[in-house]
Amino acid sequence: MTQPLSSSNDLTDNNIPLFTKISDELRSTGYSINPMALPENLAENLLQQLISMEKDKFHQAEIGRKKQLTRHESIRKDEICWITDESEAGRDWLRWLDEAQQFFNRRLFLGLFSSESHFAHYSPGDFYKRHVDAFKGEGNRILSIVVYLNHDWKAENGGELVLFENTEDQQGVKVIPNFGTVVVFLSEEFPHEVLPTHDDRYSIASWFHMNTSTTKRVDPPS
């Protein structure tokens, strides 16, 4: 599930403009919204893998951390499947994340060390209430990335991501889950929610971690 990223120094030139924009906006505002920014072939291959997977590969999403994971359908209703390098699309996605990690570390000095990603499927009526991806001071999840894989998404389909700038913000910024849209934000800083969807909604959620290994604990955990 969680893996250290490779040490390759190669970056795909086509990704550099997007990674530069994201880095600049993370520095200035802490988040970056990029409509239809993921390379189209990569996005399409990921979507085809997601929709062709057997249903038993997915499981109901839980909340909490590690041994405290529990299901709370009043808070979160979606199903997920962790992304690995066992498929071509999965390998290509992890390679894209690897390039992003290298670039963000060079540009922003974030000390990103590993990542984890899952596919998410929201059926009609599913939602995820307001939450944060990491609590301040934990020092594990540093950066969150969300990518949407929905062709021809309509306003009446709902399912928007709402990104709040702080705990007091009640309005937030709405993001329509259009195909290829990439959203990146600091995991500890931005509460967010997924509004109820009225159609099948597909996405990828990823997180970059820093290395929190100690003499008694190895990170990333197994």
N, C-alpha and C positions, 0 to 999 in steps of 0.2 A: 504493500500500500504506500508506504513512505520510502523514499529512496534518495541517496545522495546523487547530485547531478555530476555529469562528467566534467573533465578538466580541459576539453577541447578549446582551442583558441579561435576556431573558425566561426564566423558569423555570416549568415546569408545576407547579402547586400540589400535584398528587397525588404528585409525586416527592419533595417536600421532606421528608416524614417519613422515608422510606427513606434519603435522602442525609444527613439529620441523624444517624440511628442509625449509619450507616457511618462518618461523620466522628468521632463520639464514640468509637466502638470502635477506629478507627485510632489515635486519640490515646492511648487507654488500653492497648490490647493489640497494636496493629499489624496486626490482621486483623478481618474481620467476616463472619459467615456468616448468610445471610438466606433461610430456606426460602420458596419460592414467592413471591418478592418482586417479580419483574419483572412489569410490567403484562401481564395475560393475553393481550390482543389482540396486543401486540407479540411476546410469546413464541410465540404460535401462528403468526403470520405468518412469523416467522423459521424456525420448524420446517418449515412448508410449503415455503418457498423451498429450504431445505436438502435435503429429501427429494425434491424435484422436479427438482433440478439434474442435468444429465447427468454421468455418472461421469467423463468426461474433463476436467471442470472441477476435479476434485480431483487432488492429487499427494501422493506419499509425503512425510511430514514429515521434516525434516532437523534436525540440531543444529549449534550453532556460530553464528558471526556473520558476515554479509556474505560475503566471498570465501572464508571458511573453512567454509562450510556443507557438511556431508557427511551421508550416510545411515548410521545405525548401528541396525540392527533389533534388536540385542541390548540397546539402551538405550531405543529409542522405536519403536513400531509404531502409527501412525495415519495418516490422510490428511487434508489440509487444503485449504481454499479461502479466499482472502482476500476480505474483505467490502468492497464499494465502494458508491458512491451510484447505481449503474446500475439498481437495482431499488427499488421502493417500500419493501420490508422493510429493505433495506440503508440507505436514507435515514433511515427511522424509527429504526433502531438507532444510526446515527451521530449523529442529533439527540439521542437519549437520552444517549449518551456526552458530547456537547457540554454538555448541562445538568449532568451529573455533574462534568465538568471545571470548569465555572464555579463550582459550589457548593463543591467541594473546595478550589479556589484561594482562595475568599473565606473559608472557614472554617478551613483548615489552612495556607494560605500555602505551597503546595507548588511553585508555579511550573510547573504542568503546561502544556505547549505544544502537543503533538500526540499522536495516537493511531494505533494499528494494531489490526486485529481479523481473526480468521479463524474460519470454521466448522471444527469438528473432528469426524471420524467415526472411532470405534473399532469395528472389526469384532470378532466373538467371538475371544478370544485376544489381542487387542491390549492394550498397556500403555505406560507411560512411567515409567522408573525415576527414583529420587530425583535431584533437580536444583534449581537456583535459576534464576530468570528474569533476573537481572542480577548481576554481580559487584561487590563493594564498590569504590567509588571511580570506577566508570565514569561515573556521573552521567547515564545515559541513561534506561533503563527505571526508572521510579519507583514506579508503582502497577500491580498486576496485577488484572484482573477476569475471573472465570470465571462463565459462565451456563450452566445445564443445560436441555436441551430434551427430556427423556424422560418420557413419560406412564407412570404406573402402574409405576414401577421397583420391582423386588422385590429383597429382600436377596440372594437366590441368584443374581441377575444380576451381582454383584460390581461392578467398575468404580469403586469409591469413590476420591475424592480424599483423600489423607492429607497434612495440613498439619503440619509439624514446627515447633516454636517456636524451635529453634536447632539448631546442628550436632550437639550432643550428644544431642538428643531422639531416642529410638528408638521411641517409642510413637505420638506424634502424635495429631491430631484427625481423625477420619474424617468425610467429608461424602458422604452418599448423593446421587447425581446426579439428583435429582427435578426435575420440570418447573418452570421459573421460579426455581429457587434461584440466588441471587447471592452469590458469594464474592469478597471484595476483600482484598488484602494488600499490604504493602510488598515490592516486588520483590526487593530486596537481602537482606531479613532472614529469609525463610522458605523453607527447603528444602521440597519437596513431591514427591509421586509420584501416579501413577494406577495403581491395582491392576488386574490382568488382568480384562477384562470377559467375560461369558459371553453377551452379547446385543449387538445394535447399539446403540451409545451415541453421542448427539449433544450437542454443546456449542459454546459460543463462548469463545474466549480473546482477551482484549484487554489492551493495555498503554498507559499514559500515559507520555509522555516529557517531559523538560525540554529547553529549547533549549540545545544545546551548540555553536552556531555560533562559528566563529573567522574571522579574516581569510583563512585558507587552506581552510576547510571550511564548507559550508553545511548546516545541520540544519533540517528532516529531510532525509536523503539520498533520492535518487530511487530 
